[in-house]
Amino acid sequence: MSTDERYLELQKEKFDRALAKILGLAYEELCELGYSMEDYTGHDDQVHSKIIRFQGDCNKYCNGIPGLKSNQIFLSLEDWYRLQNSVGNSDD
């Protein structure tokens, strides 16, 4: 594994740990679920929030993740920027 790959892997882990904390999950639970993330845009083509879609079965976590519906949640831009700042990454 190259130094760049290792750095990216560590950044991903740091991001996932911060995201898990925001969601009220343990890091291991988030890893077990797996997820994808995309922008939620309105008719004005502006990003209003992020959509996090979980790939695993959320039934056992449904009480622990606020706002969870149909295996997805909306993450506010405020939380998104806080998450980005916590890992030292300003990229979208």
C-alpha positions in Angstrom: 0.0 0.0 0.0 1.4 3.4 -1.0 1.7 6.3 1.4 -1.1 8.1 -0.5 -3.4 5.1 -0.2 -2.7 4.8 3.5 -3.4 8.5 4.0 -6.7 8.2 2.2 -7.6 5.1 4.2 -6.9 6.9 7.4 -8.9 10.0 6.3 -11.8 7.7 5.4 -11.7 6.1 8.9 -11.5 9.5 10.6 -14.5 10.7 8.5 -16.5 7.5 9.3 -15.8 7.8 13.0 -17.0 11.4 13.0 -20.1 10.5 11.0 -20.9 7.6 13.3 -20.7 10.0 16.3 -23.1 12.5 14.6 -25.5 9.6 13.8 -25.3 8.2 17.3 -23.7 4.9 16.2 -20.5 3.2 17.1 -17.9 3.2 14.3 -18.2 -0.6 14.0 -22.0 -0.3 13.5 -21.6 2.2 10.7 -19.0 0.0 9.0 -21.4 -3.0 9.4 -24.2 -1.0 7.7 -22.2 0.5 4.9 -23.5 3.7 3.3 -23.4 6.0 0.3 -23.8 9.7 0.3 -25.1 12.2 -2.3 -26.2 15.8 -2.5 -29.9 16.7 -2.1 -30.6 19.6 -4.4 -33.8 21.5 -4.8 -35.4 22.9 -7.9 -32.9 25.8 -7.7 -30.0 23.3 -8.2 -28.5 24.4 -4.9 -27.4 21.8 -2.4 -29.7 21.8 0.6 -28.4 18.8 2.5 -26.7 15.4 2.1 -28.6 12.1 1.7 -27.0 9.2 3.5 -28.3 5.8 2.2 -27.5 2.8 4.3 -26.8 -0.4 2.4 -27.3 -2.8 5.3 -30.3 -3.7 7.4 -31.1 -0.7 9.6 -33.9 -2.4 11.6 -31.7 -2.9 14.7 -30.4 0.7 14.6 -33.7 2.4 13.7 -34.1 3.8 17.3 -30.5 5.0 17.4 -30.4 7.0 14.2 -32.5 10.2 14.4 -34.5 10.9 11.2 -34.0 7.5 9.7 -36.6 6.6 7.1 -36.4 3.9 4.4 -32.8 3.2 5.2 -31.8 6.8 4.6 -31.4 10.1 6.5 -30.9 13.7 5.5 -27.8 15.4 6.9 -28.0 19.1 7.2 -25.4 21.3 5.6 -24.4 22.5 9.1 -23.7 19.0 10.2 -21.9 18.3 6.9 -19.6 21.3 7.3 -19.0 20.3 11.0 -18.1 16.8 9.8 -15.7 18.1 7.1 -14.0 20.4 9.6 -13.6 17.6 12.1 -11.5 15.7 9.7 -9.7 18.7 8.3 -11.1 18.3 4.8 -12.9 21.2 3.1 -13.6 19.2 -0.1 -17.2 18.4 -0.9 
